[in-house]
Amino acid sequence: MVVRHPDHVRRPSRGHQPPSEVLTTVAESSNAAPFDATRLGAAAQEKEGLQDWGPLAFQTPLAVLTDSYSAADLNDIGAHILRSGLVHSLRMRLRAQEWFRRHPEIAQETIAAPIVVVGMMRSGTTLLQRLLAADPRFHCAFGWEVVEVAPRLDHQWSAHEDPRIVVSEKREAMSREMAPDLFAIHPMYAREPEEEIVFLSDAFLSHVPESGAHVPAYRAWIDTQDFTPAYRYLHRMLQFLQWQKRQRAGEAGRERFSAGEAAQRWVLKSPAHLGYLDVLRTQFPDLHVVHMHRDPRETIPSGASLNATLHAMHSDHVDRHRVGAQWLSRMGWTNDRAMATRARWDDESTRCTDIQFADAVADPIGQVSRVYDAIGLDLTESAESAMRRWLTERPRELPRPPYAAGDFGLSDAQIDERFAAYNARFRSAAQPTRRT
């Protein structure tokens, strides 16, 4: 079924038009070849005044992705949004490499024993990540850090507040105004911990493109690829962020870090990691996985709704049944890989903590304490107080646009069949969701 902008899947309405300068840029570039990889690289180099891309290759996945975008049914605004995102990724790569060149000690930063929260979208991964990140003994990547990982080269570390925060907050406000339905489904806050899928996307090896456009060639190609380069890039960006955090902390903060009194471990989170636990562990061999679980009857339609909303930002025609089928296939594939990887781990029982969504909602601190027990760390009174404070003060989610599995050509029976092995393995004691 192909629909043209249903109520919650649409281009911006008259009241949510892009700023005039954006529309002007879109109009000026509409006749150009927006996804020529060579031109994209040249545009990034010209804007940054830099040439060195760094040691990690990215040209092949970028070429496959740009070819797929060129073949996609994108509208002018969609092409502009996606092209701008690619140029921004390339600019961040150039700028980050220059920081590494000026400060080679960044590459010596150690990313020790990260806690990685995984699970299907809408399974409670954000809740667990942000609770853990409330403990000052853990590092996390904030929204403003993942949006612009590399500061300007004249950045002053002694500044009272990083100027990237203001930039990110302006983008947050624009997202609320321009894409209220998207923000309601998947809000991204400048000052809250955010997932690091952006860094996989910046390596051009991720499932982000298929979430926002129909790119079957890229989708098929990426499933044959080794994701090691993407996770090496993630590791490199975490080194960069960790170094930046210490620069902002000043000399006293660096001394506390050296003495083991400051944050030493990272809390990472992304549903995208679920299908690549093997690659993730190769890059971070001392990781601990927190695996969130929820009824696929809830998570699959929710993910399809998000993807359909993203597709409609970039294209004038959205086949919601195709979006639903692709998401069911993708998440089935992802969970199959996760289960197979975990089955190969001799230390799975101590390497992974499984948490049910309902339990996390009913007793969030109790479930977090299980993670602390698993990693051998005390849940201090101050850390628990910080978590309870976050639960009280956290941003309140906006009402989501209504949707149902049938909107995407899916049924509960179809979802149950695809995830029968997952439900038997991880949700055997849970009752399936019953809708009225």
BELPESUL-V101047 format. One record per pair of residues at least 24 apart in sequence whose C-alpha atoms are under 10 Angstrom apart, sorted by the first residue. I is the first residue (numbers start at 1). J is the second residue. Records with the same first field share a line. If there is no record, write none. Layout:
I->J, J
//
This chain:
1->318, 319, 320, 321, 322, 407, 408, 409
2->317, 318, 319, 320, 321, 322
3->312, 316, 317, 318, 319, 320, 321
4->312, 315, 316, 317, 318, 319
5->309, 312, 313, 315, 316, 317, 318
6->309, 312, 318
7->181, 401, 402
8->180, 181, 182, 305, 308, 309, 312, 400, 401, 402, 403
9->181, 182, 305, 306, 307, 308, 309, 310, 311, 312, 313, 316, 317, 318, 320, 401
10->179, 181, 308, 309, 310, 311, 312, 313, 314, 315, 316, 317, 318
11->75, 77, 78, 178, 179, 309, 310, 311, 312, 313, 314, 315, 316
12->177, 178, 179, 180, 312, 313
13->178, 179
15->177, 178
16->174, 176, 177, 178, 179, 180
17->177, 178, 179
18->77, 174, 177, 178, 179
19->174, 178
22->77, 80, 81
23->76, 77, 80
25->77, 80
26->76, 77, 78, 79, 80, 81
27->76, 77, 80
29->76, 79, 80
30->75, 76, 77, 79, 80
31->76
33->70, 79
34->66, 69, 70, 76, 79, 80, 82, 83, 84
35->62, 63, 65, 66, 67, 68, 69, 70, 71, 79, 80, 82, 83, 86, 87
36->62, 63, 66, 67, 69, 70, 83
37->62, 63, 64, 65, 66, 67, 86, 87
38->63
39->87
40->66, 83, 84, 86, 87, 88, 90, 91
41->86, 87, 89, 90, 91, 94
42->87, 90
43->87, 88, 90, 91
44->84, 86, 87, 88, 89, 90, 91, 92, 93, 94, 95
45->87, 90, 91, 94, 95
46->91
47->87, 88, 91
48->90, 91, 92, 94, 95, 152, 153
49->91, 94, 95
50->91, 94, 95, 97, 98
51->94, 95, 97, 98
52->93, 94, 95, 96, 97, 98, 101
53->90, 91, 92, 93, 94, 95, 96, 97, 98
54->93, 94, 95, 96, 97, 98, 100, 101
55->97, 233
56->93, 203, 229, 230, 232, 233, 236
57->203, 229, 230, 233
58->90, 202, 203, 204, 205, 229, 230, 233
59->203, 204
60->204, 205
61->203, 204, 205, 206, 218, 221, 222, 225
62->86, 202, 203, 204, 205, 218
63->204, 218
64->204, 217, 218, 219, 221, 222
65->204, 205, 209, 215, 217, 218, 219, 221, 222
66->204, 215, 218
67->215, 217, 218
68->209, 213, 214, 215, 216, 217, 218, 219
69->209, 213, 214, 215, 216, 217, 218
70->215
71->214, 215, 216, 217
72->213, 214, 215, 216, 217, 314, 315
73->213, 214, 215, 311, 314, 315, 316, 317, 318
74->213, 214, 311, 312, 313, 314, 315, 316, 317
75->312, 313, 314, 315, 316, 317
76->314, 315, 316
77->313, 314, 315, 316
78->212, 213, 310, 311, 312, 313, 314, 315, 316
79->313, 314, 315
80->314
81->313, 314
82->209, 212, 213, 314
85->201, 202
86->201, 202, 204
87->202
88->147, 148, 202
89->147, 148, 149, 198, 199, 201, 202, 203, 204
90->202, 203
91->148, 150, 202
92->147, 148, 149, 150, 151, 152, 202
93->149, 150, 199, 202, 203, 233, 237
94->150
95->149, 150, 151, 152, 153
96->149, 150, 151, 152, 153, 236, 237, 240
97->150, 240
98->150, 153
99->150, 151, 152, 153, 240
100->236, 240
102->153
103->243
105->239, 240, 243
106->236, 237, 238, 239, 240, 241, 242, 243, 244
107->235, 236, 237, 239, 240, 243
108->236, 239, 240, 243
109->235, 236, 238, 239, 240, 241, 242, 243
110->235, 238, 239, 242, 243, 264, 265
111->235, 236, 238, 239, 242, 264, 265, 266, 283, 284, 286, 287
112->264, 265, 266, 284, 285, 286, 287
113->264, 265, 266, 267, 284, 285, 286, 287, 288, 375
114->138, 139, 140, 264, 265, 266, 267, 268, 284, 285, 286, 287, 288, 289
115->265, 266, 267, 268, 269, 284, 286, 287, 288, 289, 290, 352, 371, 375
116->266, 267, 268, 269, 270, 273, 274, 277, 280, 284, 287, 288, 289, 290, 291, 352
117->195, 267, 268, 269, 270, 271, 273, 274, 288, 289, 290, 291, 292, 352, 353
118->268, 269, 270, 271, 272, 273, 274, 275, 277, 289, 290, 291, 292, 293, 338, 354
119->269, 270, 271, 272, 273, 274, 275, 289, 290, 291, 292, 293, 294, 299, 334, 335, 338, 354, 355, 357
120->270, 271, 272, 273, 274, 291, 292, 293, 294, 295, 296, 299, 300, 303, 331, 334, 335
121->186, 270, 271, 272, 292, 293, 294, 296, 298, 299, 300, 302, 303, 306, 331
122->185, 186, 271, 292, 293, 294, 295, 296, 298, 299, 300, 301, 302, 303, 357
123->271, 291, 292, 293, 294, 295, 296, 298, 299, 355, 356, 357, 358, 360
124->291, 292, 293, 294, 355, 356, 357, 358, 359, 360, 361
125->195, 269, 270, 271, 290, 291, 292, 293, 355, 357, 360
126->193, 194, 195, 269, 270, 271, 292
127->357, 360, 361, 364, 391
128->267, 269, 290, 291, 292, 355, 357, 360, 361, 364, 365, 367, 368, 371
129->193, 194, 195, 267, 268, 269, 270, 290, 368
130->192, 193, 194, 267, 268, 269, 387, 390, 391, 394
131->193, 267, 364, 365, 368, 383, 384, 386, 387, 388, 389, 390, 391
132->193, 266, 267, 268, 365, 368, 369, 371, 372, 383, 384, 386, 387
133->192, 193, 266, 267, 268, 383, 386, 387, 390
134->192, 193, 382, 383, 384, 385, 386, 387, 388, 389, 390, 391
135->263, 267, 379, 380, 382, 383, 384, 385, 386, 387
136->262, 263, 264, 265, 382, 383, 386
137->260, 261, 262, 263, 264, 265, 266, 267, 383
138->262, 263, 264, 265, 266, 267, 268
139->193, 238, 241, 242, 245, 262, 263, 264, 265, 266, 267, 268
140->192, 193, 194, 195, 196, 238, 241, 242, 263, 265, 266, 267, 268, 269
141->191, 192, 193, 194, 195, 196, 238, 241, 242, 266, 267, 268, 269
142->188, 189, 190, 191, 192, 193, 194, 195, 196
143->168, 169, 172, 188, 189, 190, 191, 192, 193, 194, 195, 196
144->168, 169, 171, 172, 188, 189, 190, 191, 192, 193, 194
145->190, 191, 193, 194, 196, 241, 244
146->190, 193, 194, 195, 196, 197, 198, 199, 237, 241
147->171, 190, 194, 196, 198, 199
148->198
149->198, 199, 237, 238, 240, 241, 244
150->237, 240, 241, 244
151->244
156->247, 248
157->244, 245, 246, 247, 248, 249, 250
158->247, 248, 249, 250
159->248
160->248
161->248
162->248
164->190
165->190, 191
166->190
179->309, 310, 313
180->398, 400, 401
181->306, 309, 310, 398, 399, 400, 401
182->305, 306, 307, 308, 309, 310, 313, 400, 401
183->306, 397, 398, 399, 400
184->306, 397, 398, 399, 400, 401
185->302, 303, 305, 306, 309, 397, 398, 399, 400, 401
186->303, 306, 397, 398, 400
187->395, 397, 398
189->395
192->394, 395
193->267, 268, 269
194->268, 269, 270
195->267, 268, 269, 270, 271, 272
196->234, 237, 238, 268, 269, 270, 271, 272, 273
197->230, 234, 268, 269, 270, 271, 272, 273
198->234, 270
199->230, 231, 232, 233, 234, 235, 236, 237, 238
200->227, 229, 230, 231, 232, 233, 234, 272, 273
201->230, 234
202->230, 233, 234
203->227, 229, 230, 231, 232, 233, 234
204->229, 230
205->229, 230, 231
206->230, 272, 273
207->272, 330
208->272, 307
209->310, 311
210->307, 310, 311, 323, 326, 327, 330
211->303, 304, 306, 307, 308, 309, 310, 311, 323, 326, 327
212->306, 307, 308, 309, 310, 311, 312, 313, 314, 315, 323
213->307, 308, 310, 311, 312, 313, 314, 315, 318, 323
214->311, 314, 315, 318, 319, 322, 323, 326
216->326
219->326, 330
223->333
226->276, 279
227->276, 278, 279, 280
228->276, 278, 279, 280, 282, 283
229->279
230->279, 280
231->273, 276, 279, 280, 281, 282, 283, 284
232->279, 280, 282, 283, 284
234->280, 283
235->280, 283, 284
238->266, 268
242->266
271->331, 334
272->331, 334
273->334, 338
274->331, 334, 335, 336, 337, 338, 339, 341
275->330, 331, 332, 333, 334, 335, 336, 337, 338, 339, 340, 341
276->334, 335, 337, 338, 341
277->334, 337, 338, 339, 340, 341, 342
278->337, 338, 340, 341, 342, 344, 345
279->341
286->351
287->351, 352, 375
288->348, 350, 351, 352, 353, 371, 374, 375
289->348, 350, 351, 352, 353, 354, 371
290->351, 352, 353, 354, 355, 368, 370, 371, 374
291->338, 352, 353, 354, 355, 356, 426
292->353, 354, 355, 356, 357, 360, 426
293->354, 355, 356, 357, 358, 359, 360, 422, 423, 426, 427
294->355, 356, 357, 358, 423, 426, 427, 430, 432, 433
295->356, 357, 358, 415, 416, 419, 422, 423, 426, 427, 430, 431, 432, 433
296->328, 331, 332, 412, 415, 416, 418, 419, 420, 422, 423, 432, 433
297->404, 405, 410, 411, 412, 413, 414, 415, 416, 419, 432, 433, 434, 435
298->404, 405, 412, 415, 432, 433
299->328, 331, 405
300->324, 327, 328, 331, 332, 404, 405, 408, 410, 412, 415
301->327, 328, 403, 404, 405, 406, 407, 408, 409, 410, 411, 412, 415
302->400, 402, 403, 404, 405
303->327, 328, 331
304->328, 403, 404, 405, 407, 408, 410
305->400, 401, 402, 403, 404, 405, 407, 408
306->401
308->408
319->408
320->406, 407, 408, 409
321->405, 406, 407, 408, 409, 410
322->408, 409
323->408, 409
324->405, 406, 407, 408, 409, 410
325->408, 409, 410
326->408
327->408
328->408, 410, 414, 415, 418, 419
329->418
331->418, 419
332->415, 418, 419, 421, 422
333->418, 419
335->419, 421, 422
336->419, 421, 422
338->422
339->421, 422, 425, 426
349->374
350->374, 375
351->375
354->426
355->426
356->426, 427, 430
358->430
364->388, 391
365->391
//
